[in-house]
Amino acid sequence: MTAPKTDPARHTEIRNAKAGRDYFIEDRFEAGLALKGTEVKSIRAGRAQINDAFARVLKGELWLFNAHIETYAFGNINNHDPRRSRKLLLHQHQIRKIIQAMEAGGRSLIPLRMYFKQALVKVEVGLGVGKKQYDKREDLKKRAQTMDMRKALKERRA
């Protein structure tokens, strides 16, 4: 029997836990990320965090701010700054669509997850509208109701 072609431990996915809770996500885009070599090694080791990250438009380009990619443990003097801004790589028509949506007002660009696609690091970004406090409460009520229903069904089956 042969070994599996892909090692599941190497396929790291970093998720933004706050995105679904704080925003209604309307559109999603897959963007490349301009990184340095030691940053890729840190992401592969799972040493990244995008919970507080956001994206902005600067001079017609999209940039990812506040994403924390830990310095590589086995690096040297060429290590990177953990919180540096990183360029998001998208097609020009996608950038125009995002800029138009953000200029219309009320929308922000939030990174949802960071993952490897073959050997490349990709970031899934979403155009989102911020939730109000009452929207968050409604979500909690719905979640509690579904948990109660599942619990009742489980008791009924047993």
N, C-alpha and C positions, 0 to 999 in steps of 0.2 A: 504494500500500500504506500502511495506517495504522500508526501507532506502537502498541506494546503498551499496554494500559490501566494495567498496574501496572509500576512500576520495581522490578526485583529488588533493587537496592541499597538501597532504602528499607525493605525488609522484613527487619529485623534480628532475629536470634534469638541470645540469649545462653544457653549451656548450662553446667550444672554438671558438670564432668568427673569430680569425685570421687564423685558420688552413686552411680553404677553400680558403682564399685570398692569403696566402703566400706559399702554398704547393700543389703539385699534389699528392693526396693520392692514393697509389697503393694497399696495403693490409691493412685489418682491423682485429684487434684482441680484444676479450673481456677478460679483466684481472680483477682479484679481487684486492683488495687494503687492505693492513695490516694497520688498524687504531686503535686508542684508543677510548674509550667510548665517551668522550666529542666531539671528531671529528665527530662521526656519528651523534650526536645531532645537531651540527652546520650545517652539510650538509643537514640534514632533514629540517632545518630552512632556507635553501637556502643561507647560508653564506659561500660560497666557490667560488674560482675563479681559472680557469686553463688556462687563456689566455697566460700567460708567461711561462707556465710549459713545461718541456721536460723530456725525459726518457733517461737513460744511462745504460750501462752494467758495473757492478762492480763485479769481482770475479764470473762470470757466473750467476749472478742474475740481474734482471732488477729493477731499482729504479726510482721513480718519483721525480724530483727536481722542486723547485720553485712553487709548487702548494700552493696557499694560502687558508687555511681553518681557518676561524676566531675562536678565542677562544670563548668557550661557555659562554654566558652571565650569566648563573646561576651556573657556575662551581665553584670549590674551588681551593685549592692549587695544585690539581692534573691535572689542565688544561694543555694543550699541547702547544708546540711552533708552531705558525701559519705557518711557512715556513720550517718545518723540512722535511727531505727526507723520502719518504714512499716506502715500498717494493711493487712491482707489482707481483701478483700471477698468474702464467701461467703454462701450462704443459711444461715439459722439451723439447719436440719436437718443440713446438712453440718458446721457447726461443732460441733453436739452429737455427731455421729458421730466426728469427729476427737478431741474431748475424751474421749469414752468409750474410744477406742482408746489414747490416750496415758495415761490413768489406769490402764488395765489393766496397763501396765508394759512396758518393753522397747522401746517404739516412739518414734520421733521424727519430726518433720515437717520435711522437707528440700525446698528449692526445687530443681526439676529443670531448668527452663528458663524464660526470660523472653522474651516475644515480643509482637508487635503483632497484634491481631485487629481488623481495620478500623482505626479510629483509637484504640483503647483498648489500654493495656498490660496484658497478662495474665501471670500466673505460674502455672506448673504445679507444684504441690506434691505430694509423695508421702509416705505413711506408710511408714516404713522401719524395719527391724530391723538393727542393726549387725552386720557380718560379723566373724567371728573371723579370726585369722591363717591358720589352716588352710583356711578357706573361700576366702580370697584366693589361696592357693597352688594350690588345686584349679582355680580359674578360670584361672590362668596356664597350668596344664598343659593344660586343655581348649583354650585359645586356641592354644597351641603345636602341639597335635595337629591341629587344623583347618588351621592354616597348612601343616603338613607334608603333609597330604592334598591340599590345593589345589596345592601345589608339585609333588607326584607326578603328579597329574592333568594339570597343565599340561605337564610333561615328556613324559608319555605321548602327549598330543595332538600335540605338535610332531614 
